[in-house]
Amino acid sequence: MDHSGFSLAEQILERPDAVLQFQHIQKTLTEEKERRQEFYEWIQEDTKAEFINGEIVIHSPVKRRHWKVSDLLSSILSVYARINKLGSGGVEKVMISLTRNDYEPNLVFFSAEKAAAFADDQVLFPAPDFVVEIISRKTASIDRGIKKSDYALHGIREYWIIDPAKMRIEQYILPAGDQEYFPAKIHQYGHIIESYAIPGFAIPVEAVFEEAANVEALRSMMKG
């Protein structure tokens, strides 16, 4: 039988051992849930780690060009969001807890409506509206693979993958009601990147990589 177009569940239901397969999946997910709880108890504020498909992924220290990008983008986004009362952003250690996995993206942004529901002592957060990952050689496959799929499945409207080595930004936009991002728009020097999820937020690509361009963009933003 041709299984093209079938969901995974439908494909399993075609098998004579479907019950055994589902029992195995249920057992595995139950054990994974226990490990996830242990992960919450283990992780500390100074530990950069994520829980992905049942495994703890610990991230190594980042290079200067990585945290420079993080600092420049977070500062300009934070100012813009506060001036326009659009919501709240977070950097590096904000853990978003999705259906199965827990991630600590490099930058997240929540609309004002979502952020209003957060408590000051909250440590796990729902899917944001906007996510940024700054890739390295070690993280590229995860950022472009499981994370991109998971972010789309959970309705994260916009996803930027920033490559500090190539100085470019991949912008993924989620169509309304869909569960898969459009193919990426690639933004390089000389381009203006305009956010889909954050109303009116548009900056030159240089402002993410160069301090002088960042300051100039901030000044223009303040004048506006």
Sine and cosine of phi, psi and omega as CSV:
sin_phi,cos_phi,sin_psi,cos_psi,sin_omega,cos_omega
0.00,0.00,0.66,-0.75,0.03,-1.00
-0.98,0.20,0.88,-0.48,-0.05,-1.00
-0.99,-0.14,0.12,0.99,0.00,-1.00
-0.88,0.47,0.73,-0.68,0.01,-1.00
1.00,0.00,-0.18,0.98,0.04,-1.00
-0.98,0.21,0.56,-0.83,0.18,-0.98
-0.96,0.27,0.29,-0.96,0.01,-1.00
-0.86,0.51,-0.66,0.75,0.01,-1.00
-0.87,0.49,-0.66,0.75,0.02,-1.00
-0.91,0.42,-0.59,0.81,0.03,-1.00
-0.92,0.40,-0.64,0.77,0.04,-1.00
-0.91,0.42,-0.63,0.77,-0.01,-1.00
-0.91,0.42,-0.31,0.95,0.07,-1.00
-0.98,0.21,-0.23,0.97,-0.06,-1.00
-1.00,0.03,0.54,-0.84,0.04,-1.00
-0.93,0.36,-0.39,0.92,0.01,-1.00
-0.99,-0.17,0.50,0.87,-0.08,-1.00
-0.83,0.56,-0.68,0.74,-0.02,-1.00
-0.88,0.47,-0.70,0.72,0.01,-1.00
-0.90,0.44,-0.63,0.78,0.02,-1.00
-0.89,0.45,-0.71,0.71,0.00,-1.00
-0.93,0.38,-0.58,0.82,0.06,-1.00
-0.90,0.44,-0.64,0.77,0.02,-1.00
-0.91,0.42,-0.68,0.74,0.02,-1.00
-0.89,0.45,-0.69,0.72,-0.01,-1.00
-0.88,0.47,-0.68,0.73,0.02,-1.00
-0.89,0.46,-0.69,0.73,-0.01,-1.00
-0.90,0.44,-0.68,0.73,-0.01,-1.00
-0.93,0.36,-0.54,0.84,0.06,-1.00
-0.91,0.41,-0.71,0.71,0.03,-1.00
-0.90,0.43,-0.61,0.79,0.01,-1.00
-0.91,0.41,-0.62,0.78,0.03,-1.00
-0.87,0.48,-0.62,0.79,0.04,-1.00
-0.92,0.40,-0.67,0.75,0.03,-1.00
-0.91,0.41,-0.56,0.83,0.02,-1.00
-0.91,0.41,-0.65,0.76,0.05,-1.00
-0.90,0.43,-0.64,0.77,0.07,-1.00
-0.89,0.45,-0.59,0.81,0.05,-1.00
-0.88,0.48,-0.69,0.72,0.02,-1.00
-0.87,0.49,-0.60,0.80,-0.02,-1.00
-0.97,0.24,-0.45,0.89,-0.07,-1.00
-1.00,0.08,-0.64,0.77,-0.16,-0.99
-0.92,0.39,0.62,-0.78,0.00,-1.00
-0.90,-0.43,0.24,-0.97,-0.03,-1.00
-0.88,0.48,-0.50,0.87,-0.05,-1.00
-1.00,-0.09,0.18,0.98,0.00,-1.00
-0.95,-0.33,0.83,-0.55,0.05,-1.00
-1.00,-0.06,0.97,-0.23,-0.05,-1.00
-0.51,-0.86,0.40,-0.92,0.01,-1.00
-0.70,-0.72,0.37,-0.93,0.04,-1.00
-0.92,-0.38,0.94,-0.34,-0.12,-0.99
-0.80,-0.61,0.90,-0.43,0.03,-1.00
0.77,0.64,0.71,0.71,0.09,-1.00
1.00,0.02,-0.05,1.00,-0.05,-1.00
-0.87,-0.50,0.55,-0.83,0.10,-1.00
-1.00,0.05,0.81,-0.58,0.02,-1.00
-0.93,-0.37,0.92,-0.40,-0.01,-1.00
-0.99,-0.14,0.75,-0.66,-0.06,-1.00
-0.99,-0.15,0.66,-0.75,0.00,-1.00
-0.98,0.18,0.27,-0.96,0.04,-1.00
-0.83,0.55,0.51,-0.86,-0.08,-1.00
-0.99,-0.14,0.35,-0.94,0.06,-1.00
-0.98,0.22,0.31,-0.95,-0.06,-1.00
-0.85,0.53,-0.65,0.76,-0.04,-1.00
-0.90,0.44,-0.40,0.92,0.04,-1.00
-0.95,0.32,-0.82,0.57,-0.07,-1.00
-0.96,0.28,-0.33,0.94,0.11,-0.99
-0.91,0.42,-0.71,0.71,0.05,-1.00
-0.88,0.48,-0.70,0.71,0.01,-1.00
-0.86,0.51,-0.69,0.72,-0.02,-1.00
-0.91,0.40,-0.71,0.70,-0.04,-1.00
-0.91,0.42,-0.72,0.70,-0.03,-1.00
-0.93,0.36,-0.68,0.73,-0.04,-1.00
-0.91,0.42,-0.59,0.81,-0.03,-1.00
-0.92,0.38,-0.70,0.72,-0.04,-1.00
-0.95,0.31,-0.58,0.81,0.04,-1.00
-0.93,0.36,-0.64,0.77,0.00,-1.00
-0.88,0.47,-0.71,0.71,0.01,-1.00
-0.88,0.47,-0.73,0.69,-0.02,-1.00
-0.87,0.49,-0.70,0.71,-0.04,-1.00
-0.91,0.41,-0.63,0.78,0.00,-1.00
-0.94,0.34,-0.68,0.73,0.00,-1.00
-0.86,0.51,-0.65,0.76,-0.09,-1.00
-0.99,-0.15,0.05,1.00,0.05,-1.00
0.79,0.61,0.78,0.63,-0.10,-1.00
-0.99,-0.12,-0.38,0.92,-0.06,-1.00
0.44,-0.90,-0.38,-0.93,-0.09,-1.00
-0.74,-0.68,0.63,-0.78,0.07,-1.00
-0.92,-0.39,0.32,-0.95,0.04,-1.00
-0.60,-0.80,0.46,-0.89,-0.09,-1.00
-0.83,-0.56,0.74,-0.68,0.23,-0.97
0.92,0.40,-0.83,0.56,-0.14,-0.99
-0.95,-0.32,0.41,0.91,0.11,-0.99
-1.00,-0.02,0.90,-0.43,-0.05,-1.00
-1.00,-0.05,0.86,-0.52,0.08,-1.00
-0.99,-0.16,0.76,-0.65,-0.08,-1.00
-0.95,-0.30,0.95,-0.30,0.00,-1.00
-0.99,-0.14,-0.14,-0.99,-0.13,-0.99
-0.81,0.59,-0.72,0.70,-0.07,-1.00
-0.89,-0.46,-0.49,0.87,-0.17,-0.99
-0.86,-0.51,0.37,-0.93,0.05,-1.00
-0.85,-0.53,0.80,-0.60,-0.05,-1.00
-0.83,-0.56,0.46,-0.89,0.16,-0.99
-0.85,-0.52,0.99,0.15,-0.02,-1.00
-0.89,0.46,0.27,-0.96,0.03,-1.00
-0.94,0.35,-0.51,0.86,0.04,-1.00
-0.43,-0.90,0.65,-0.76,0.06,-1.00
-0.73,-0.69,0.40,-0.92,0.08,-1.00
-0.65,-0.76,0.75,-0.66,0.04,-1.00
-0.91,-0.40,0.67,-0.74,0.08,-1.00
-0.87,0.49,0.35,-0.94,-0.01,-1.00
-0.85,0.53,-0.60,0.80,0.00,-1.00
-0.90,0.44,-0.70,0.71,0.02,-1.00
-0.93,0.37,-0.72,0.69,-0.08,-1.00
-0.90,0.44,-0.48,0.88,-0.02,-1.00
-0.89,0.45,-0.37,0.93,-0.05,-1.00
-1.00,0.01,-0.09,1.00,-0.07,-1.00
-0.99,0.16,0.59,-0.81,0.09,-1.00
-1.00,-0.08,0.44,-0.90,-0.05,-1.00
-0.90,0.44,-0.48,0.88,-0.02,-1.00
-0.99,-0.16,0.23,0.97,0.00,-1.00
-0.95,0.32,0.63,-0.77,-0.01,-1.00
-0.84,-0.53,-0.32,0.95,0.05,-1.00
-0.90,-0.43,0.73,-0.69,-0.12,-0.99
-0.80,-0.59,0.44,-0.90,0.00,-1.00
-0.97,0.25,-0.01,-1.00,0.02,-1.00
-0.87,0.50,0.80,-0.60,0.05,-1.00
-0.98,0.20,-0.04,-1.00,0.05,-1.00
-1.00,0.03,-0.44,0.90,-0.15,-0.99
-0.57,-0.82,0.71,-0.70,-0.02,-1.00
-0.71,-0.70,0.59,-0.80,0.09,-1.00
-0.80,-0.60,0.74,-0.67,0.17,-0.99
-0.86,-0.50,0.74,-0.68,0.06,-1.00
-0.98,-0.20,0.93,-0.37,-0.19,-0.98
-0.99,0.12,0.42,-0.91,0.19,-0.98
-0.75,-0.66,0.06,-1.00,0.01,-1.00
-0.87,0.50,-0.57,0.82,-0.06,-1.00
-0.98,0.21,-0.48,0.88,-0.11,-0.99
-0.98,-0.21,-0.16,0.99,-0.14,-0.99
-0.83,0.55,-0.69,0.72,-0.06,-1.00
-0.92,0.40,-0.60,0.80,0.03,-1.00
-0.95,0.32,-0.69,0.72,-0.04,-1.00
-0.90,0.43,-0.59,0.80,-0.02,-1.00
-1.00,-0.03,-0.15,0.99,-0.04,-1.00
-0.96,-0.28,-0.98,-0.20,-0.11,-0.99
-0.86,0.51,-0.64,0.77,-0.03,-1.00
-0.91,0.40,-0.71,0.70,-0.02,-1.00
-0.87,0.49,-0.68,0.74,0.02,-1.00
-0.91,0.42,-0.70,0.71,-0.05,-1.00
-0.92,0.39,-0.67,0.74,0.01,-1.00
-0.87,0.48,-0.67,0.74,0.02,-1.00
-0.92,0.40,-0.70,0.72,-0.01,-1.00
-0.87,0.49,-0.47,0.89,-0.02,-1.00
-0.98,-0.19,0.30,0.96,0.19,-0.98
0.97,0.24,0.34,0.94,0.06,-1.00
-0.95,0.30,0.90,-0.43,-0.26,-0.97
-0.94,0.35,-0.44,0.90,-0.06,-1.00
-0.53,-0.85,0.64,-0.77,-0.06,-1.00
-0.67,-0.74,0.85,-0.53,0.09,-1.00
-0.96,-0.28,0.75,-0.66,0.19,-0.98
-0.94,-0.34,0.90,-0.44,-0.04,-1.00
-0.97,-0.25,0.79,-0.61,0.04,-1.00
-0.96,-0.27,0.98,-0.18,-0.06,-1.00
-0.94,0.35,-0.40,0.92,0.02,-1.00
-0.95,0.30,-0.68,0.73,0.00,-1.00
-1.00,-0.03,-0.11,0.99,0.00,-1.00
0.80,0.60,0.83,0.56,0.04,-1.00
-0.58,-0.81,0.32,-0.95,-0.04,-1.00
-0.81,-0.59,0.78,-0.62,0.13,-0.99
-0.99,-0.12,0.85,-0.53,-0.03,-1.00
-0.94,-0.33,0.88,-0.47,0.02,-1.00
-0.94,-0.33,0.76,-0.65,-0.02,-1.00
-0.87,-0.49,0.70,-0.71,-0.02,-1.00
-0.99,-0.13,0.90,-0.44,0.05,-1.00
-0.89,0.46,0.56,-0.83,0.00,-1.00
-0.84,0.55,0.77,-0.64,0.03,-1.00
0.98,0.19,0.02,1.00,-0.03,-1.00
-0.99,-0.15,0.17,-0.99,0.02,-1.00
-0.79,-0.61,0.37,0.93,0.02,-1.00
-0.53,-0.85,0.70,-0.72,-0.03,-1.00
-0.95,0.32,0.49,-0.87,0.22,-0.98
-0.87,0.49,0.40,-0.92,0.14,-0.99
-0.82,0.58,0.52,-0.85,-0.11,-0.99
-0.91,0.42,0.59,-0.81,0.27,-0.96
-1.00,-0.04,0.79,-0.62,-0.03,-1.00
-0.99,-0.13,0.84,-0.55,-0.02,-1.00
-0.91,-0.41,0.76,-0.65,0.00,-1.00
-0.79,-0.62,-0.04,-1.00,0.01,-1.00
-0.79,0.61,0.67,-0.74,-0.02,-1.00
1.00,-0.08,-0.18,0.98,0.00,-1.00
-0.99,-0.10,0.45,-0.89,0.22,-0.98
-0.97,-0.24,0.81,-0.59,0.05,-1.00
-0.98,-0.22,0.82,-0.58,-0.04,-1.00
-0.92,-0.38,0.81,-0.58,-0.04,-1.00
-0.94,0.33,0.57,-0.82,0.07,-1.00
-1.00,-0.01,-0.57,0.82,-0.12,-0.99
-1.00,-0.07,-0.34,0.94,-0.04,-1.00
-0.92,-0.40,0.97,-0.24,-0.13,-0.99
-0.81,0.59,0.82,-0.58,0.11,-0.99
0.98,0.18,-0.06,1.00,-0.03,-1.00
-0.99,0.16,0.94,-0.33,-0.01,-1.00
-0.63,-0.78,0.80,-0.60,-0.06,-1.00
-0.66,-0.75,0.43,-0.90,0.13,-0.99
-0.94,0.34,0.57,-0.82,0.00,-1.00
-0.84,0.55,-0.58,0.82,-0.01,-1.00
-0.84,0.54,-0.49,0.87,-0.06,-1.00
-0.92,0.39,-0.26,0.97,0.03,-1.00
-1.00,0.04,-0.33,0.94,-0.11,-0.99
-0.89,-0.45,-0.38,0.93,-0.09,-1.00
-0.83,-0.56,0.74,-0.67,-0.05,-1.00
-0.90,0.43,-0.66,0.75,-0.02,-1.00
-0.88,0.47,-0.69,0.72,0.02,-1.00
-0.92,0.40,-0.57,0.82,0.02,-1.00
-0.91,0.42,-0.71,0.70,0.00,-1.00
-0.90,0.44,-0.66,0.75,0.02,-1.00
-0.89,0.45,-0.65,0.76,0.04,-1.00
-0.91,0.42,-0.62,0.79,0.04,-1.00
-0.90,0.44,-0.68,0.73,0.02,-1.00
-0.88,0.48,-0.69,0.72,0.02,-1.00
-0.89,0.45,-0.61,0.79,0.00,-1.00
-0.91,0.42,-0.67,0.74,-0.02,-1.00
-0.92,0.39,-0.61,0.79,0.02,-1.00
-0.92,0.40,-0.60,0.80,-0.02,-1.00
-0.94,0.34,0.00,0.00,0.00,0.00
